Amino acid sequence: MPQPTNSSDGDEPRSIGVGARPKDVVQSLERGIIVLTAFDAEHPSLTLTEAASRCGLPRSATRRFLVTLVELGYVTATGRRFALTPQVLELGYANVSNFTLADVCQPHLNSLVRSLRSSASVTVLADSDVRYVCRASVAGAMSISIKVGSRIPAHLTAGGRVLLAALPEPDLAAHLSSASPPPTGGATPDPRGDRLLRELATVRNQGWALADQLLDVGVRALAVPIRTRSGRTIGALSASVVESQEPSRAFVARCLPRLLETAGAISLELRNGIELQHT
């Protein structure tokens, strides 16, 4: 919370901030925001005296700000105590609700690529496929040619398997029943067979999926779920390499901790009640 730097016993607001300030700064607006941010998890309600002390403002000025915020509907007054109302959520919702999943994930992907030196992507389920909503690649490194918006059968990708494993059983059955069977005699598992169901059960239990040369020869990918704060899986974060000499076990050991860390950071940015668009 911003803190004023000087004290005053009078009714005149004090100087806020350090150093020279632009002459066009609206000090009353700044102080009103300081009063709003005085409330937090440890201080869900405040008396006038407590609010003035936390803000470093005179009681009379703090009272005027609180009365104004009550009138606007952002603060409620019960007896001698003040508290924020849910209406304060509207201050950020109008902007945050327009964010796409790609907006949230892309900066994390860019950082992940620099760290792992492998391609990274975020996918979501689209019928029996996964759709790529954002990607990042290592400059100059070999990678598969997949663009944002591309769709691939979910069971052929690590991200798709993470997403399928998170589905309730009736939804999973519906997804797999609509998938096309593999070519006769191929090594690709039948999406409607018991083998894939057993593999998805393993993914569900361990919390990650490895797809080793399922999509194409030489392509290896590792994926973890992206969850909202309520625990709902809304996407999958994956790292992939092409024609790597690194053994699968070493690839998992190297990439899994960083993938889990990044997925956790993305989840922290997702807010309950805000439906992010996938495109």
N, C-alpha and C positions, 0 to 999 in steps of 0.2 A: 504494500500500500504506500503511495507517495506520502511523504511527510513534509510539513512546513519546516522551515529552518529557523524562524524567529518566533518569539513569544510576544503576546500582547494581552493586556488586561482590559483593553477597551473593546468597543464594538467594531472597530475597523479591522477587516480581514488582514491576515499576516502574509508576508511574502512567502511564496512556495517555490521550491526548486533551488538550484545552485547555479551561480554564474549569470551572465547576461541572458535576458529573455527577449524574444521577439515582442515588439510593441503591440502587435495585434492579438496577442494571447488574451482570451476572455477568462479572466481570473475567477469570476463567479461560476462559470461552467466547470472549470477545473476543480473548484472546491466542492461543487455539487457531486462530482464523480468521486472525489475523495470520501465524501460522506457515504456514498453508496458502497464503496469498497471497504468501509470500516466493518461491515458485516461479513463474517466468514464462518467456517465450520465450528470454530472454537467460540465464536461470538455471534450466535444466530439472532440474539436480541440484545438491545442496548438501551439504557436510560439516556436521557439527554446529557447528563454529566459524563457518563461513560463514552458516549459518542464524541463529545467535544474533546475529551482527553485523548482518545485514539486518533482523532483527526488533527489535533493540535490547533483547534480553532476556538474562538470565543463561544461561550454557551449561547449567546443571543444570535450569533451568525449561524451556529449549528442548528438552533431551533428553527430558524427561517428556512434553511435547506430541508430539514426533516418535514416541516409542515407542507412545503411545496411538493416534496416527493410523495407525501400522503395524498395530497390533492390530485396528483397525477396518477396515482394508483400503484406506484412502485414500492411504497412502504406502507405498513399498517401500524396503527397505534392502539395498544391495549393497556389501559391504565397509564403507568409511567414508562412503559417499555415500547420500543419500536422494533420492527422486524421487516425484512424484505418480503414482498409478495411474489408469486410465480410470474407476474407480469414482467419482471426484470429479464426473464428469459427471452422476451421478444426483442430486446436490444441487440442480441447476437444472432438470433434464429434466422432473421431475414437474409443474412449473408451466408451463415454456415449451411442453411438448408439447401443452398444452391450449389454446394460443393459436390463434385462427382467423386466416385471411389478413386478414379485415376488422379484427381487433384490431390487427394490425401496421400496416395501411395507413391506417386512418381518420385518425389524427393527422396523417399526411403529406398526406392529401387536404385536410384543413381548412386547413393552411398553404398548400398550393398554390392553393386557391381565393382566399385573401386576397391572394396574390402576383399571380396572373394575372387576377383578376376574371372568371373563367369557371367553369362547372361542371366537376367532375372526377369520375372514376369508375374503379373497378377491375373487370375482367371476367375470367372463366375460360371455357374451352370446356365445352360440355355438348352432346354429340352434334354436330349440325350448327349449333347455336346458340351464342351467348355468354350467360352468366348474370351478372347484376350482383351483386357481393358487397358492395360499399359505394359510396356516392355522397356528394358534397357540392356544394352549390349556393350561388351568390351571393344573399344576401337581397335580394328586390325585383327581381331581374333575370329576364328571360324565359328559360325553360329548358324542355326537353322533359320530359314527364311520364313518367319511368321510375323505378320503385321497386326497392329491393333485392329480388332474387329474380326480377325480370323476365327473360324470355328473348327474344332477337331473333336472326334469322338472322345467322350470323357474318360472311358476306361483305358484309353491308350496313353494317357498323360498322368504324371504324378499329381498335378493339381486337381485333375478330374477325379482321381481316386480319393483324394482327401475330401472333396466335396460330396462324392457319392457316399462315402463312409459316414458322413455326418447326417445323412437323410434318415428320417424315420422309415421303418421297414416297408410300409405301404407305398411311400413316395419312391423309395429305392426300386421296388419292384416295377413301378410304373415307368421309371426312367430306363431301366434295363430292358423292359419289354419293347420299348420303342427304338432301341438301338439296332443297327444293322448287323447281321452275323458276319464273322470274318470269312475271308476266302477259304475254300476247302483245302485242307492240307497245310495251312499256314501255322506258324508258331504263335500267332496272336490268340489270346484266350477269348472264348465266346462270351459276350457280355451277358448272355442268358444262362450261362453254365454255372455249376457248383464251384468250379475252381476260382472264378472271380469273386464269388461270395465269400469264400474262405480267405482270399487275399484282402478283401475289404474289411473283414472282421479283424485281421491283423493290423491293418492301418488304423482302424477305430481304436484298438487297444493301445497301440504305441504312440499314436498322435502325429504320425508323419508317413509319407509314402515315397518309395523309391521306384522309379520307372527306368529300367535298364534295357535300352534298345527295343522298347515297345513301339515307339513312334517311328523310329527309323534306325538303320544300322549305325552304330557309333554314338547314338544320342542317349545321354544319361541325365536324368533330372531327379531332384529331390524337392518335396513340397511339404508345407505345413499350413494349417488353417489360419485364416484371419477371422477373428470373432469380434462382435460388438461387446460392450461392457456387460450386457445381459447374458453373454455366452453363446449367442446365436452365430453360427458359421455363415458368413456372407461371401467369402472368397477364399482363394488359395494363393499363397506366395511360394514361388518356386525358383530354384537356381538350376541351370543346366550347362552341360559341357558337351562338346562334339569331338569325337575321336581322341579322347583323353587317355593317356597311359596310366592314369591314377586308378588304383583298384577301387571297387565300389565301396568297400568298408572304409577306406581312407577318405573317399569323397564324402561319405556321410559324416564321418568324424570331424572333417574340416568345415563342412558347410552347415550342419544341423544347428549348432549353438548360435551362429550368426543369424540364421533364418528365424529361429524362435525368438531371438532378441528383437529382430526387426518387426516380426508379426506382432509382438507384444507392444512395441512402440506405436504401430499403426492402430492397434486396438484402443490404445489410450486416447487417440485423437477422435475416435468415433464416439458419438453421443447417443444415448438412448432417446428414442422418440424422433430422431431425425433420419428420415429415409434418404440415404445417399443414392443418387442416380448412378447406374453402371456405365454410362457413356459420357 
